[in-house]
């Protein structure tokens, strides 16, 4: 189609009355829909001290036995969880080093976790240890469990005079929920 013919066609369409393009449209079928949304609570796994805080000042170990006994510390944890099942592992081995002499390190460090009233379970690096919170009192509510964290280690070899000092270390644990199929 050349340019002149196209202009003539458009001019003739413009001359048609406006009503020529109007038509009644009937809508048939469903004209409305119902939309619903569900708000669900997030899955929680909250680990705190038994009072709901954390150990901001750290944990201080003591040696309640004789010179040949390990240094120990215990802490009570509160775990609030949507899923009852969870697992815990050490992120790295616990090392307690002398602040003045890094060559002096506590030996045979051991970290254990136990649900109240149950036997302790040793925690290890790269190996998850399974735990289970108590049954919720109300359906749909998070469960709350209390656990004992126990850390122990033997002092470095040597005399008290040679090994005395301040020792520090970082205890790094990972707590992960285990999602169960309904």
C-alpha positions as CSV (number, residue, x, y, z in Angstrom):
1,X,0.0,0.0,0.0
2,X,1.4,3.3,-0.9
3,X,1.4,6.5,1.2
4,X,-1.5,8.2,-0.6
5,X,-3.8,5.1,-0.2
6,X,-3.0,4.8,3.5
7,X,-3.9,8.5,4.1
8,X,-7.2,8.0,2.2
9,X,-8.1,4.9,4.3
10,X,-7.4,6.7,7.5
11,X,-9.4,9.7,6.4
12,X,-12.4,7.6,5.5
13,X,-12.3,5.8,8.9
14,X,-12.3,9.1,10.6
15,X,-15.5,10.1,8.8
16,X,-17.4,7.2,10.4
17,X,-19.7,8.1,13.2
18,X,-18.3,7.4,16.7
19,X,-21.3,5.1,17.5
20,X,-20.2,2.8,14.8
21,X,-17.4,1.5,17.1
22,X,-19.6,1.2,20.2
23,X,-21.0,-2.1,21.2
24,X,-22.6,-3.7,24.3
25,X,-20.4,-6.3,26.0
26,X,-21.9,-9.0,28.2
27,X,-19.6,-10.6,30.7
28,X,-20.5,-14.2,31.3
29,X,-19.1,-16.6,33.9
30,X,-17.4,-15.9,37.2
31,X,-17.0,-12.2,37.9
32,X,-15.5,-12.3,41.5
33,X,-13.0,-14.3,43.4
34,X,-12.3,-14.9,47.1
35,X,-8.7,-14.5,48.2
36,X,-7.5,-15.8,51.6
37,X,-4.2,-15.4,53.3
38,X,-2.7,-17.2,56.3
39,X,-0.3,-15.6,58.6
40,X,1.9,-18.2,60.3
41,X,4.3,-17.7,63.2
42,X,8.0,-18.0,62.2
43,X,9.9,-21.1,63.2
44,X,12.0,-20.2,66.3
45,X,15.1,-21.7,67.8
46,X,16.2,-19.3,70.5
47,X,19.1,-20.1,72.8
48,X,19.6,-18.0,75.9
49,X,20.8,-18.3,79.5
50,X,18.1,-19.7,81.8
51,X,17.1,-16.1,82.6
52,X,16.6,-15.1,79.0
53,X,19.9,-13.2,78.6
54,X,23.4,-14.3,77.8
55,X,26.8,-14.7,79.4
56,X,28.2,-11.3,78.7
57,X,31.0,-11.6,81.2
58,X,31.9,-15.1,79.9
59,X,32.1,-18.2,82.0
60,X,34.7,-18.6,84.7
61,X,36.1,-22.1,85.2
62,X,37.3,-23.3,88.6
63,X,39.1,-26.4,89.9
64,X,37.0,-27.8,92.8
65,X,39.2,-30.9,93.1
66,X,42.9,-31.3,93.7
67,X,45.8,-30.2,91.5
68,X,45.2,-33.3,89.2
69,X,41.5,-32.6,88.7
70,X,40.0,-30.7,85.7
71,X,38.8,-27.1,85.8
72,X,35.1,-27.0,85.3
73,X,32.2,-24.6,84.6
74,X,28.5,-25.2,84.2
75,X,25.7,-23.0,82.7
76,X,22.0,-23.5,82.4
77,X,20.5,-22.8,78.9
78,X,16.9,-22.1,77.9
79,X,15.9,-23.3,74.4
80,X,12.7,-22.1,72.9
81,X,11.9,-24.0,69.7
82,X,9.1,-24.3,67.2
83,X,10.3,-27.8,66.2
84,X,11.0,-30.0,69.1
85,X,14.1,-31.6,67.4
86,X,17.3,-29.8,67.1
87,X,21.0,-30.6,66.9
88,X,24.2,-29.0,68.3
89,X,27.8,-29.2,67.3
90,X,31.1,-27.5,68.2
91,X,32.3,-25.1,65.5
92,X,36.0,-25.6,66.4
93,X,37.8,-27.4,69.2
94,X,37.8,-25.5,72.5
95,X,41.3,-24.2,73.2
96,X,42.1,-22.4,76.5
97,X,45.4,-20.6,76.1
98,X,47.5,-18.7,78.6
99,X,47.2,-14.9,77.8
100,X,51.0,-14.4,78.5
101,X,52.3,-17.6,77.0
102,X,50.3,-19.0,74.1
103,X,52.3,-22.3,74.2
104,X,50.5,-23.2,77.5
105,X,47.2,-24.8,76.6
106,X,44.6,-26.6,78.7
107,X,44.4,-30.3,77.9
108,X,41.5,-32.7,77.1
109,X,38.9,-30.0,76.8
110,X,35.4,-31.5,76.9
111,X,32.0,-29.9,76.2
112,X,28.8,-31.6,77.1
113,X,25.1,-30.7,76.9
114,X,22.3,-32.4,78.7
115,X,18.5,-31.9,78.9
116,X,17.4,-31.5,82.5
117,X,17.1,-34.9,84.1
118,X,19.0,-36.7,81.3
119,X,22.5,-37.9,80.8
120,X,25.0,-35.5,79.3
121,X,26.0,-35.9,75.6
122,X,29.5,-34.9,74.4
123,X,29.6,-32.3,71.7
124,X,32.1,-32.6,68.9
125,X,33.4,-30.7,65.8
126,X,31.6,-31.5,62.5
127,X,29.4,-34.1,64.3
128,X,25.8,-33.0,65.2
129,X,24.4,-34.3,68.4
130,X,20.6,-34.7,68.5
131,X,18.3,-33.2,71.3
132,X,14.6,-33.0,71.7
133,X,12.7,-30.3,73.6
134,X,9.7,-31.3,75.8
135,X,6.2,-31.5,74.3
136,X,4.5,-28.1,74.0
137,X,1.8,-27.5,76.6
138,X,-0.5,-25.9,74.1
139,X,-0.8,-27.0,70.4
140,X,0.9,-24.5,68.1
141,X,3.0,-23.0,70.8
142,X,6.8,-23.2,70.9
143,X,8.3,-25.7,73.3
144,X,10.7,-24.6,76.1
145,X,13.5,-26.8,77.4
146,X,16.3,-26.3,79.9
147,X,19.7,-27.7,79.4
148,X,23.0,-28.0,81.3
149,X,26.1,-26.9,79.4
150,X,29.3,-28.4,81.1
151,X,32.8,-27.5,80.1
152,X,35.9,-29.1,81.6
153,X,39.6,-29.2,80.8
154,X,42.9,-30.2,82.6
155,X,45.5,-27.6,83.2
156,X,48.7,-27.6,81.2
157,X,51.5,-30.0,82.3
158,X,54.0,-28.4,84.7
159,X,54.1,-26.9,88.2
160,X,51.6,-24.4,89.5
161,X,54.3,-21.7,89.4
162,X,55.1,-22.5,85.7
163,X,51.5,-22.7,84.5
164,X,49.8,-20.0,86.6
165,X,48.1,-17.1,84.7
166,X,45.0,-16.1,82.9
167,X,43.7,-18.6,80.3
168,X,41.0,-17.7,77.8
169,X,39.2,-19.4,74.9
170,X,36.1,-19.1,72.8
171,X,33.4,-21.7,72.9
172,X,31.5,-21.6,69.6
173,X,28.5,-23.8,69.2
174,X,25.9,-24.2,66.4
175,X,22.3,-25.0,67.2
176,X,20.2,-26.1,64.2
177,X,16.5,-27.1,64.1
178,X,15.7,-30.5,62.6
179,X,12.5,-30.1,60.6
180,X,10.2,-33.1,60.8
181,X,7.5,-34.1,58.3
182,X,4.0,-33.6,59.5
